[in-house]
């Protein structure tokens, strides 16, 4: 396995935090776990999602599933990356060790962190959309050219592409707000 438990991040999150060997400073693991915590807390605000529970370690590692709830089934949470500021979102076809990426994992939904809410996209819809958008893709050498093309980072076995935030926006099935406004009854 290419992941190891990060002892420093364990202290911060109070649970085993796996960090990919390519995540030198742990920032990717940190933002990922922060997004997962935010998603879990957001679901707690809604009665219909409050039965959310973490996936098992095997489900998380092998099937790319972070949580399960009766209302929406399984979900894989994706944190905001730097590409989001340019209106783009990274999609992982194949992971860094050459195994199936989260686009082909076992989650029913992918929950994209949108800042103040999570956009829940059915994985099947996302797969169809990405396949359609990358039908004429070519392999590119620079991440800035990865929109609708395939990009592989040096020394890794991953295959990534980018789609636009608008592509995700139009296939969203559900939104879960991070914030609940408490209104006092008059």
Secondary structure, DSSP 8 states (H G I E B T S, - for coil): --EEE-HHHHHHHSS--EEETT-TTSHHHHHHHHHHHHHHHHHHTSGGGTT-EE--HHHHHHH---EEETTTEEEEEE---GGGGGTEEEEEEE-TTSSB-GGGSS-SEEEEE-SSEEEEEEHHHHHHHHHHHTTT--EESSGGG-BTSEE--TT---EEEEEEHHHHHTTEEEEEES--------
